[in-house]
Amino acid sequence: MKLNKRSISSLFLLFLFFAYGCDQASKTSPESIPLETLQNAHEQFLEGAITHRRFKHEDLQPLIQKHSDAFEIAVLGNSVEGRSISSLDWGQGETKVMLWSQMHGNESTATMALFDLFNFLKASGDEFDPIRQTLMENLKIKFIPMINPDGAEAFKRRNALDIDLNRDAISQISPEAVILKGARDSFEPEFGFNLHDQQIYYNVENTPKQATISVLAPGYNYERDINEVRGRAMKTIVGMNEVLQQLIPGQVGKYDDGFEPRAFGDNIQKWGTSTILIESGGYNGDPEKQYIRKLNFMIILNALHQIAKKGYEAYTVDQYFEIPDNGFQLMDLILQEVQVPVEGSLYPVDIAIRRRESNAGPTYSVTGNVEDLGDMQVYFGLEELDATGLKFTEGKVYEQAFESVDEITVDKTMELLRSGYIAVKVKNGQAGDLHQLPIVVLQSTDKFSFGWKTGSNPTFFLSDGNTLRYAVVNGYLIDLENPKDQLIKQRVY
C-alpha cells in the first residue's frame, strides 16, 4: 500500500483520537441516562411528519398545535414577513432552561430534534415516566423552535432584511432579534441552548474526522474569562460529550470561543444565562441529517436530565478543555498528484474540491468548485484518490440531442462517459431542472465551462494516457471501471 504525504501522521492522530474517544466513553456520570434508553426514546418518539431538513414555517404550525394540551403555547411576535414565532413552555420546576433553534433559516437539524422531544415530553404511561417526572418537577423549559421563519422559507441563513440574526443581539434591528432577547429577558433562564448547524467541512482539528457535532460555552468577554455562569455551561457540555463519544468517537469538536460582541450566544452568556452552543455538522451517508437529529435529541435530553439533577457538578472545566478544537480542513474530494498541462509541460498538483448546495425549488442542487490546488497535504478529503500517473483530460459534448432527461439511462450515461463524452444535450425541459445522472446535462447552451484551476467547475476526465480511468463530473468522482451508487443532485444547464 502506498503511503501519501500525510498518511503516517494521520494514522498516529487517528490513534490518539480513538484512544481519547474510548477513554471518554468509559466515563459515566451517575446522573446520565443510559445510552440504550436515550436511543429507544428517540426511536419511539420520532416526529414522523418531518423526514428531511428543508421544511417551512407552515409545516410546523400543526405540529406545534398538536401539543397544546401538554405545553403552554404562546405567539411571541412576528417576523419581518409576518410569520408567527411561537414558544412552547413545559415543566413546573424552579430551574429555568430556554432552547432556541433555527436562528439561521437553513440550520434546521436541531429543530427536528425538538419536535421529537416534544413528543417524548407529552407522552406518559411508559418506562420513560421517571425521566419525565424528574424534568417536570425540577425544570421549567421554554422552547422556541424557529426564530427565523422567513429565512427557513427560502432556506437561507439570513432573515428577510438580509441581516444575520446572530449579529443583531445588541442593535436589535430585526423583529426576530427583539423577540429572542425579549423572551430571554422576561423568562430569565439559568441555562440556554443555542442550536445551530455548521458547514460539513469542519473537522476535528488536524484529523480527517468530520466534526459531526461541535460544542461551545461562548465567551462573554474578549479575555475569555470563566465565571460561574460560563463554567456551568462547560460542565454541562462535558456530559453531552460523554454521550457523543459512545456514538461518534473522535467526531466532536470544540467551536472557537473568540468573543463576538454582536452575537446572541456570547451576550446571553454575558447576561447571566449559562449558554451551550450545539453545532450540527456532517456525518457520512446522512445528507438529510436524520442521524445527527437523533444525536441532538439524545444529548439535549440527557443534558436536561443532568441539569435537573445537577449532575453537571460532577464534571470539571478541565474536562471541557480536553475536547479537541474544530478545524476547517475538509474537502468533498481531493485528487492527489494529477498531471495538469501548462504550456506543453505536465505538472503534478493536488486538486481540492467542494460541492456547494444551491436552492432549487423545494429541494436543492449541487455545484462543484475547485477550492484550492497545489500541495494540499494540510487538508483531508471526505473522498480521496491517489491520481499519481493520471492526466487531466478534457471531455466532449455528445453531438446528438436527447428528447429529455428521462430518455437518458444510467447505462447510457456510463457508455457515453467511457467514450469521452462528459456532457449531453436535451431538447425539452428547463434549465435548472434537477437530475441524478453522473453527467452534465445542457438545455439552454451547447457549451459547458470546466477546468482544474481554482474557481473552475471540476468536470473532466483522468486518463492514464490511453484509457479514461475516472470522470469528475461537477465535483463527483466516478470510477469508470467500477462505478458506485452516489446521491448526485445536479441541475440542467
Residue pairs with C-beta under 8 A, 6 or more apart in sequence:
2 386
2 388
4 336
4 377
4 386
5 375
5 377
6 377
10 207
10 208
10 380
13 206
13 207
14 207
14 208
14 209
14 250
17 204
17 207
17 209
17 249
17 250
17 324
18 249
18 250
20 245
20 249
20 250
20 322
20 324
21 245
21 249
21 250
22 249
24 241
24 242
24 245
24 249
25 242
25 245
25 246
25 249
27 242
28 242
29 239
29 242
29 306
29 311
29 314
29 315
30 311
30 314
31 239
31 305
31 306
31 309
31 310
31 311
31 314
32 239
32 242
32 243
32 302
32 305
32 306
32 311
33 131
33 301
33 302
33 305
35 243
35 246
35 247
35 298
37 127
37 128
37 131
38 243
38 297
38 298
38 301
38 302
39 294
39 298
41 120
41 128
41 131
41 297
41 298
41 301
42 116
42 294
42 297
42 298
44 120
44 126
45 116
45 117
45 119
45 120
45 123
46 116
46 119
47 63
47 112
47 115
47 116
47 118
47 119
49 59
49 62
49 63
50 59
50 63
50 112
50 115
51 288
51 290
52 288
53 108
53 109
53 112
53 288
53 289
54 108
54 155
54 362
54 363
54 364
55 108
55 152
56 149
56 152
56 153
57 83
57 84
57 146
57 149
57 152
57 153
60 111
60 115
60 145
60 146
61 84
63 115
63 118
64 73
64 86
64 88
64 145
65 73
67 73
67 88
67 118
67 122
69 122
70 90
70 121
70 122
71 88
71 89
71 90
71 118
71 121
71 122
71 143
72 88
72 89
72 90
73 86
73 87
73 88
73 89
74 86
74 87
74 89
75 84
75 85
75 86
76 85
76 86
76 87
76 144
76 179
76 182
76 183
77 84
77 85
77 175
77 178
77 179
77 182
78 84
78 85
78 175
79 85
79 148
79 149
79 150
79 159
79 160
79 175
79 176
80 150
80 159
80 160
80 161
80 174
80 175
80 176
81 149
81 150
81 153
81 160
83 149
83 150
83 153
84 149
85 144
85 146
85 147
85 149
85 176
85 179
86 144
86 145
87 142
87 143
87 144
87 183
88 118
88 142
88 143
88 145
89 140
89 141
89 142
89 143
90 121
90 136
90 140
90 141
90 143
91 135
91 136
91 138
91 139
91 140
91 141
92 136
92 137
92 140
93 135
93 136
93 137
93 138
93 139
93 140
93 308
94 138
94 140
95 138
95 139
95 140
95 190
95 191
95 307
95 308
96 139
96 140
96 141
96 142
96 187
96 188
96 189
96 190
96 191
97 139
97 140
97 141
97 142
97 189
97 190
97 191
97 192
97 193
97 304
97 307
98 141
98 142
98 143
98 144
98 183
98 184
98 187
98 189
98 191
98 192
98 193
98 273
99 114
99 141
99 142
99 143
99 144
99 192
99 193
99 195
99 300
100 143
100 144
100 145
100 147
100 180
100 183
100 192
100 193
100 194
100 195
101 107
101 108
101 110
101 111
101 114
101 144
101 145
101 146
101 147
101 195
102 108
102 110
102 111
102 145
102 146
102 147
102 148
102 149
102 151
102 152
102 195
103 147
103 148
103 165
103 166
103 176
103 180
103 194
103 196
103 264
104 148
104 151
104 157
104 158
104 164
104 165
104 166
104 196
104 197
105 148
105 149
105 150
105 151
105 152
105 153
105 154
105 155
105 156
105 157
105 158
105 159
106 151
106 152
106 155
106 156
106 157
106 197
107 157
107 195
107 196
107 197
107 280
108 152
108 197
109 197
109 280
109 289
109 292
109 293
109 296
110 195
110 196
110 197
110 278
110 280
110 293
110 296
110 300
111 145
111 146
111 195
112 289
112 290
112 293
112 296
113 293
113 294
113 296
113 297
113 300
114 143
114 145
114 195
114 300
115 145
116 293
116 297
117 143
117 297
117 300
117 301
118 143
120 128
120 132
120 297
120 301
121 132
121 135
123 132
124 132
131 301
131 305
134 305
134 308
134 309
135 141
135 304
135 305
135 308
137 308
138 307
138 308
138 309
139 304
139 307
139 308
141 304
142 183
142 187
142 189
144 180
144 183
146 152
147 165
147 176
147 179
147 180
148 159
148 165
148 176
150 159
150 160
150 176
151 157
151 158
151 159
151 160
154 359
155 359
155 364
156 359
157 164
158 164
158 165
159 165
159 174
159 176
161 173
161 174
163 173
163 174
163 177
165 174
165 176
165 177
165 180
165 264
166 262
166 263
166 264
166 265
167 260
167 262
167 263
168 174
168 177
168 262
169 177
169 181
169 262
169 263
169 264
169 266
169 267
169 268
170 261
170 262
170 267
171 177
171 262
172 178
172 181
177 264
180 264
181 264
184 192
184 268
184 271
184 273
185 271
188 272
188 273
189 273
190 232
190 273
190 274
191 232
191 233
191 236
191 273
191 274
191 275
191 276
191 307
192 268
192 273
192 274
192 275
192 276
193 275
193 276
193 278
193 300
193 303
194 218
194 264
194 265
194 268
194 275
194 276
194 277
194 278
195 278
195 296
196 277
196 278
196 279
196 280
197 279
197 280
197 281
197 289
198 211
198 214
198 255
198 279
198 280
198 281
199 281
199 282
199 328
200 210
200 281
200 282
200 330
200 382
201 282
201 328
201 329
201 330
201 331
201 354
202 210
202 211
202 214
202 253
202 279
202 281
202 282
202 326
202 327
202 328
202 330
203 209
203 210
203 211
203 253
203 326
203 327
203 328
203 329
203 330
203 380
204 210
204 211
204 250
204 251
204 252
204 253
204 324
204 325
204 326
204 327
205 253
205 324
205 325
205 326
205 327
205 329
206 327
206 329
207 250
207 324
207 327
207 380
208 330
208 380
208 381
209 250
209 251
210 251
210 281
210 282
210 283
210 284
210 330
210 382
211 251
211 252
211 253
211 279
211 281
211 326
211 327
212 248
212 251
212 252
212 280
212 281
212 282
212 283
212 292
212 295
213 244
213 248
213 251
213 252
213 253
213 278
213 279
213 280
213 281
213 292
213 295
213 296
213 299
214 252
214 253
214 254
214 255
214 277
214 278
214 279
214 281
214 326
215 237
215 240
215 241
215 252
215 253
215 254
215 255
215 276
215 277
215 278
215 279
215 323
216 237
216 254
216 255
216 256
216 257
216 265
216 276
216 277
216 279
217 230
217 231
217 233
217 234
217 237
217 257
217 269
217 274
217 275
217 276
217 277
217 320
218 230
218 233
218 257
218 259
218 263
218 265
218 266
218 269
218 275
218 277
219 225
219 230
219 257
219 258
219 259
219 266
219 269
220 227
220 229
220 230
220 259
220 266
220 267
220 269
220 270
221 259
221 270
222 259
224 257
224 258
224 259
226 234
226 317
229 269
229 272
229 273
229 274
230 269
230 274
231 317
232 274
232 312
233 269
233 274
233 275
233 276
234 317
234 320
235 312
235 313
235 315
235 316
235 317
235 319
235 320
236 274
236 276
236 303
236 306
236 307
236 312
236 315
237 276
237 320
237 323
238 312
238 315
238 316
238 319
238 320
238 323
239 302
239 303
239 306
239 311
239 312
239 315
240 276
240 278
240 299
240 302
240 303
241 252
241 323
243 298
243 299
243 302
244 251
244 252
244 295
244 299
245 252
247 295
247 298
248 283
248 295
251 283
252 323
252 324
253 281
253 323
253 324
253 325
253 326
253 327
254 320
254 323
254 324
254 325
254 326
255 277
255 279
255 326
256 325
256 326
259 266
260 266
261 267
265 275
265 277
268 275
269 275
276 303
278 296
278 299
278 300
280 289
280 292
280 295
280 296
281 292
282 292
282 382
283 289
283 291
283 292
284 382
286 292
287 487
305 311
306 312
329 378
329 379
329 380
330 379
330 380
330 381
330 382
331 352
331 353
331 354
331 371
331 376
331 379
331 380
331 381
331 382
332 353
332 354
332 355
332 368
332 381
332 382
332 383
332 475
333 352
333 353
333 355
333 381
333 382
333 383
333 384
333 385
333 458
333 472
333 475
333 476
333 477
334 350
334 351
334 352
334 353
334 376
334 379
334 380
334 381
334 383
334 384
334 385
335 350
335 351
335 353
335 384
335 385
335 387
335 462
335 472
335 477
336 350
336 376
336 384
336 385
336 386
336 387
336 388
337 348
337 349
337 350
337 386
337 387
337 388
337 389
338 348
338 349
338 350
338 351
338 387
338 390
338 391
338 392
338 452
338 462
339 346
339 347
339 348
339 387
339 389
339 390
339 391
339 392
340 346
340 347
340 349
340 391
340 392
340 452
341 391
341 392
346 391
348 388
349 373
349 374
349 452
350 373
350 374
350 375
350 376
350 377
351 370
351 373
351 376
351 452
351 458
352 370
352 371
352 372
352 373
352 376
352 379
352 381
353 368
353 369
353 370
353 371
353 458
353 472
353 475
354 368
354 369
354 371
354 475
355 366
355 367
355 368
355 369
355 474
355 475
355 476
356 366
356 367
356 368
356 369
357 364
357 365
357 366
358 364
358 365
358 366
358 367
358 491
360 432
360 434
360 491
363 434
363 489
364 489
365 432
365 434
365 489
365 490
365 491
366 474
366 475
366 488
366 489
366 490
367 457
367 474
367 475
367 491
368 457
368 458
368 459
368 472
368 474
368 475
368 476
369 455
369 456
369 457
369 458
369 475
370 451
370 452
370 453
370 454
370 455
370 456
370 457
370 458
371 454
372 379
372 454
373 452
373 453
373 454
383 477
385 470
385 477
387 462
387 470
389 464
390 462
390 463
390 464
390 469
390 470
391 462
391 463
391 464
391 465
392 452
392 460
392 461
392 462
393 460
393 461
393 462
393 463
393 468
394 450
394 460
394 461
395 420
395 421
395 422
395 423
395 450
395 459
395 460
395 461
395 471
396 420
396 421
396 422
396 423
397 421
397 422
397 423
397 424
397 425
397 442
397 446
397 447
397 448
398 416
398 421
398 423
398 424
398 425
400 425
401 424
401 425
401 426
401 427
402 408
402 424
402 425
402 426
402 427
403 426
403 427
403 428
404 426
404 427
404 428
404 429
405 426
405 429
405 433
405 435
405 437
405 441
405 492
407 426
408 424
408 426
408 437
408 439
408 441
410 437
410 438
413 424
413 437
413 438
413 439
414 438
414 480
414 483
416 424
416 439
417 438
417 439
417 468
417 471
417 473
417 478
417 480
418 468
418 480
420 461
420 468
421 439
422 439
422 440
422 448
422 450
422 459
422 460
422 461
422 471
422 473
423 439
423 440
423 441
423 442
423 448
423 459
424 439
424 440
424 441
424 442
425 441
425 442
425 443
425 446
426 441
426 442
426 443
426 492
427 443
428 443
429 443
429 492
430 443
430 492
431 443
431 444
431 491
431 492
431 493
432 491
432 492
433 443
433 491
433 492
434 489
434 490
434 491
434 492
435 441
435 490
435 491
435 492
436 487
436 488
436 489
436 490
437 488
437 490
438 471
438 473
438 476
438 478
438 483
438 486
438 488
439 473
440 448
440 459
440 473
440 474
440 490
440 493
441 490
441 492
441 493
442 448
442 492
442 493
443 492
443 493
444 493
445 493
448 457
448 459
448 493
449 456
449 457
450 456
450 457
450 458
450 459
450 460
451 457
451 458
451 460
452 458
452 460
457 474
457 475
458 472
458 474
458 475
459 472
459 473
459 474
460 471
460 472
461 468
461 469
461 470
461 471
461 472
462 468
462 469
462 470
462 471
462 472
463 469
468 480
469 479
469 480
469 481
470 477
470 478
470 479
470 480
471 477
471 478
471 480
472 478
473 488
473 490
474 490
476 486
476 488
478 486
